[in-house]
C-alpha cells in the first residue's frame, strides 16, 4: 500500500507516494513533461512502481513543482533537478540503500542534469529520454546510467539517433556503458509496450 507523503524541497513542498519494500533498496521515479500533462500518475511511472514492488524494493513517485499538490512553478527542467534531489534525500531517510533513479521522458532529462551535478544515486535507468525534443547531447556523460529503454516506434527518442548518440561512450574505469533495450511496437507513451517494459524493469540487474 502506498503512503501519501509530503517531501520538503528548496522553498517548496512536493506531493509524493511512497511504496515501502520488504527488501533493502529503492528508487525515485520521475514523470514526463508537466506542460504536456505529465504527472506521477502516468502509466510508465506506475509500471515502474509495479516492477520495483515485484523486486521487493521501495518506490517513491512524486510530482514536480507546480504539478498536482506540489507547490512552486515549472522550472524549465532546471529547477526540477532540485526537486529530484529532495525526493532522493527523502527516500534515503526512509529506506536503506542502494538508491536508484528511474527517469521517464522529461523526467529522464531532469535526472540526467541532476546526476551530472553530483546527485548521489547508486545508479539510474532511463525510459525514452526525449533526445528529439530536448537537448540531451550530454547523455553519454551521465554517471551511473545502467540502462536505457526505448520503443522502436518512439518519435521523441528515435532509436537510430539514440544509438548514434551513445555509440562513442567511453565508461570510467570500473564502469560499463549503459545497455540499450528496445521494446518492439512501443511508441514514446508505451501504450502497447507496458508488459515488456514491466518485465525488463523487473529482471534487469541493477
N, C-alpha and C positions, 0 to 999 in steps of 0.2 A: 504494500500500500504506500503510495506516495504521500509525502508530508509537504504541505504548503509552507514555504519558508520565505523570510524577508532577508535579503542579502545587503549589508551595508556597503555602499560604494563611495567614490570620491564626491561627496556633496549630493549624492543621490541614494535612492533605495531601489533595489531590483527585486522584482517578483520572481519566485522560483518554485520548483517542485523537486524534492529530494526523495529518491528511492534508495533505502538503505539495503546493502547487500549482506549476505551471510559470510562472504569471504573478504579478505583484505583487498584493497584496490578499488579504484573508481575513476570516473571520467566526468568532465564537464562537457555538455553538448551545446553547440551554438547554432542558432537558427538562421534562415535565409533573410533576404533584404527587407528591412522594416518598411521601406517606402513602396514595396510591392506586395504587402500583405503578409510578410514573413513574421512568424512568432514561434513560441515554444510548443505550440500545439500542432506544428507541421508534421506531415506524415513521415518524413525521413527522420526527423528528430525523435518521434515516438518509436520508430523502428529501431533506432539506436538504443533507446531506453530498454526495449524488449530484449535486444541482443545482450546488453550488459547484465540485465537481470538473469538471463539464462546462464551467464557465466558466473553468477553469484556475486557480481561486483555492484558497487553503488553507482547511481547515475544522478547527476544534477543537471536539469534543464532550467533555463531562465530566459526572461525577456530582456532584450537590450533596452537601454534608456529610451523613454518615450513610447514604449510598446506595452500594451495591456496596463497593468497597475504599476509598472516601473516608472519612476519619476524621471525628470530631465527631458531633454530633447535630442533628436537624431544628431549624431556627431560625425557624419560623413565617413564612417568606417574607421576613423582615427580614435575618437574618444571611446568607442566601443571596446578598444583593446584594454582600456582601464576597467571596463565592466567585466571582461573575461578574467582579468587578474583578481578582481574582487570575488568573483564566483569560485575561482580555483582556491583562493585563500579560505573561503567558507567551506569548501569541500574538505580541505586539509584539516580544518578544525573539527570535522565531524566523522572522518573515517581515516584509517591508516592507509598508507600508500601501498603500491605505487599509484600515482595520479596522472591521468592522461587527459588529452583534449580531443574531442571528436567534432570537427567543424564541417558544416554543410553549406555550400554555396557562399553567400556573403559571409556567413559565419566562419568558413574556411579562410577567407581573405583576412578577416579580423584576427583569427588565430595565427595566421602567418606573420602579421605585423607584431603581434604580442610576443610570439616566440623569438622573433628577431631582436626584439627589445629586451630579451632576457627572461621572459616568463618561465618560471621554474617548474615545468611539467616533465614527466618522465618519458613522454612520447606523445605522438599525435597521429591521428587518422583523419584524412580529409575526404569528403564526398563532394564530387563535382565542383572543384574550385572554378569560379567563373572567369576563366582567362580571356574569353572573348568579350567580356563586359567590363572588367576592371583590370587595371594594370597590375599584373601579378608576375612580372618579369623576375622578381626576387624569389619566386617559389623554390627554385633549386637550392637556395641558400638557407632554407628554413631548418633549424636544428631539430633533431629528434623525430622528423617526419618518417613514419614507418610504412604507410600505405596510402595510396590514392585510389578511390573507387570512382568509376565513371561509366555512364551508359554509352553504348555505341551510337546512340541517336541524340546525344546531348549537343544542342546548338550553342550553348553558352560555355561548354568545355569540350570543344571538338577533339576527338581522340588523336588525330594526326598532329594537331597543334600541341597538345599536351605531351605527346611522346617526343616531339622535336624540342620542346622547352626543357624536358627533363633529361634528354639524352646525354648532355655533357656533364652531368652531375659527377663530381669527384668527392666522395664522402670523406669526412675527417677520419683520422686513424681510429680504428676500433668500431667504426660505424659502417653500416651497409646502406646502399642507396635505397630510397623508398620503392616499394613494389607498386606497380600499376595493375589493378584488377578491372577487367571490363565486364559490365553487366549487359548481356545481349538483350536487345529490344527495349532498353530503357532510355528515356529522354532525361532532361535535366530534373524533372519532377518525380521520376521513379514511380509513376502511376502503374507501370507494367513491370516493375523490377523490384518490388518490395521484398518478395520472398527470397530472391537470390541475395539481395542486399543484407537481409537478416542473417542468412546462412553464413556469408563471408564475415560479417561483423562478429558472429558467434564463434567462428572457428579460427580466425586469423591469430597467430601467436603474437601477443603484444610484448 
